[in-house]
Amino acid sequence: MKVKTDDNALSSNVKKSVAIVLVGNFLDFFDLMLAVHLTVILTKIFIPSDSYLTPMLTVFTFCSSFCIRPLAAIFWGYIGDTIGRVPVLISTTFLMSISCILIPNIPPYAEWGALSAALFLILRLVQGFASGGECIAADVFITETVPEPKVYFCSALVEATCSLGGLVACGIGAVCVLLSPENGWKLPFYIGSGVAVLGTIARRTLKEAPEFVKALAEKKVKKKFSDLYLSINFKHRNIPALFALYLFPAIAFYFSYAFLPSVMSNELGIATNKVMAQTTLVLFIVMCAEVSYGLLGLKFHPFTILKFKLFSLLALMPLLGIFMTGFTSAPVIFVIQVVVSCLGQGLTPATPLINKSFPIFGRYTYLLFIWAASHSMFYLMTAYVCDQVTSFRGICCLLFVAAFISLMGLYAFVPKDKMLSSKLSQALPDNSPWQDMVEEEKEHVTREQKQKEQALKKWFEKIN
């Protein structure tokens, strides 16, 4: 029996870089998600409980770190596209460590009043500003470092480490609150600050993404012909399509990790540590699902997997509305959290294919701004709708509509390989010796794209 060799085996340097990025991503999301999963406790400490503005302040406290992301996108996008991806990764981890060490040292509202609430809000904004450059930076770095098809699995690990960061944050938070209900919430922040410092140090050893370095070297010589086609076409179709694609993931995140835990705590009277324990289990299942999607990405086209997830949501949302009468118990909410999160959270494993569909110069800015603006708007929209719509079936209708819009966005999005093949088919005559190659590229657009682009580039250089 012959052993099949792997021509795309990753070098030790690439493996090391991927490992450092993933560990840093986990640490950043551990720090960020601490405040999310401890929202029930933190709002009681830093926000007045006897004001008619309390519900609005609670929602804004959760959403504040996400609302600032569009501004963060402009800032980090400029740095990432002009200086490099690595400086962004280092800076975001450092900022997160600073915010984590300061939050537990803010005096409660009972002592400092509005100043306490303002300081907490400012530090949440700092966390949002830092996280605004983290996840997309990690995704873009992986996209530009790891070859196909392994890039689909490694990109799925980026999403998985985000979930792992939230899982560990929720788990540690639940244990600390159980051991010390009054001040136990502070310890996870101190732990988060320490690990973020270690992550900053580790990321200083990273080397810049090879594709970005190569593009910098070629920029002064000649613009890549593929980027020419992308710069002409992607603005008119892929930007709104990606915006629509992000609709359901954003709603799924807020619905699963903010709205449903608050229902369990406030309406069902379930203890905070039990709510966090259930959320931890959900995050573990989601993390396993994301790794599984990455493994499937090694064999199937990423867009096919994403379509399957969205079609499954469209089929399951009406069934949930019919067979479940509402948020009646913790097990029912658990089922809803698992279904919505596993099928709707993230674009795994299609992220690298989406990233590659934008020109390398400007790629980080566009991707980050679309991600930040869409998530900020959709978080606020979901918070408002969930507050106004008390019917369980009404919320199921919201999820169904969101899944449908995301699916339409997926069909509207044109990946780089299809866009390039289409343009070349129009440009080349029918009797061109390269026509067969273009047709072949349409059929095999994932694993052989790089070699074909190089051959086509040489042909363009000959005729220019």
Secondary structure, DSSP 8 states (H G I E B T S, - for coil): ------TT---HHHHHHHHHHHHHHHHHHHHHHHHHHTHHHHHHHHS-SSSTTHHHHHHHHHHHHHHTHHHHHHHHHHHHHHT-HHHHHHHHHHHHHHHHHHGGGS--HHHHTHHHHHHHHHHHHHHHHHHHHHHHHHHHHHHTTS-TTHHHHHHHHHHHHHHHHHHHHHHHHHHHHHH-TTTTTHHHHHHHHHHHHHHHHHHTT----HHHHHHHHHHTT---HHHHHHHHHHHHHHHHHHHHHTHHHHHHHHIIIIIHHHHHHHTS---HHHHHHHHHHHHHHHHHHHHHHHHHTTTS-HHHHHHHHHHHHHHHHHHHHHH--SS-SHHHHHHHHHHHHHHHSS-TTSHHHHHHTS-HHHHHHHHHHHHHHHHHHHHHHHHHHHHH---HHHHHHHHHHHHHHHHHHHHH---HHHHHHHHHHHHS-TT-TTHHHHHHHHHS-STTHHHHHHHHHHHHHHH-
